[in-house]
Amino acid sequence: MSAPDYTELESRFHCACEDAIGELSMQYKTHYHSAGKLEDFFGLIQTEFERVVEIFTHKNNLAEDKEAQRRISAIAKEYAKKCVDDYGKVN
């Protein structure tokens, strides 16, 4: 069995994270912005990216591939941090 193409895998995961950002943006505008619940929204960001990692890992059968898990977890953390930083500037 050949080693997975992590570049392609990472590219697909970036797309999944971008989708999550779109969903988070809609939720922020609908439920959090006017209510002033920024701390709650930060918790949602963390939960959402954990969910994206879990779903992506399951759909791509990565449970046994520790390197792939490490890579996508690092990407998810970068996206989550950027979201927190960006939304923290909004208030």
For each residue, the residues with C-beta under 8 A, 3 or more apart:
1:
2:
3:
4: 9 65 68
5: 8 9
6: 9 10 67 68 71
7: 10 11
8: 5 11 12
9: 4 5 6 12 13 60 68 71 72
10: 6 7 13 14 71 72 75
11: 7 8 14 15
12: 8 9 15 16 56 60
13: 9 10 16 17 56 71 72 75 76
14: 10 11 17 18 75
15: 11 12 18 19
16: 12 13 19 20 52 55 56
17: 13 14 20 21 49 52 75 76 79
18: 14 15 21 22
19: 15 16 22 23
20: 16 17 23 24 48 49 52 79
21: 17 18 24 25 79 83
22: 18 19 25 26
23: 19 20 26 27 48
24: 20 21 27 28 44 45 48 83
25: 21 22 28 29
26: 22 23 29 30
27: 23 24 30 31 32 41 44
28: 24 25 31 32 33 41 87
29: 25 26 32 33
30: 26 27
31: 27 28 35 37
32: 27 28 29 35 37 38 40 41 44
33: 28 29 90
34:
35: 31 32
36: 91
37: 31 32 40 41
38: 32 41 42 87 88 90 91
39: 42 43
40: 32 37 43 44
41: 27 28 32 37 38 44 45 87
42: 38 39 45 46 84 87 88
43: 39 40 46 47
44: 24 27 32 40 41 47 48
45: 24 41 42 48 49 80 83 84 87
46: 42 43 49 50 80
47: 43 44 50 51
48: 20 23 24 44 45 51 52
49: 17 20 45 46 52 53 76 77 79 80
50: 46 47 53 54 76
51: 47 48 54 55
52: 16 17 20 48 49 55 56 76
53: 49 50 56 57 69 72 73 76
54: 50 51 57 58
55: 16 51 52 58 59
56: 12 13 16 52 53 59 60 62 72
57: 53 54 60 62 63 68 69 72
58: 54 55 61 62 63
59: 55 56
60: 9 12 56 57 68
61: 58 64
62: 56 57 58 65 68 69 72
63: 57 58
64: 61
65: 4 62 68 69
66: 69 70
67: 6 70 71
68: 4 6 9 57 60 62 65 71 72
69: 53 57 62 65 66 72 73
70: 66 67 73 74
71: 6 9 10 13 67 68 74 75
72: 9 10 13 53 56 57 62 68 69 75 76
73: 53 69 70 76 77
74: 70 71 77 78
75: 10 13 14 17 71 72 78 79
76: 13 17 49 50 52 53 72 73 79 80
77: 49 73 74 80 81
78: 74 75 81 82
79: 17 20 21 49 75 76 82 83
80: 45 46 49 76 77 83 84
81: 77 78 84 85
82: 78 79 85 86
83: 21 24 45 79 80 86 87
84: 42 45 80 81 87 88
85: 81 82 88 89
86: 82 83 89 90
87: 28 38 41 42 45 83 84 90 91
88: 38 42 84 85 91
89: 85 86
90: 33 38 86 87
91: 36 38 87 88
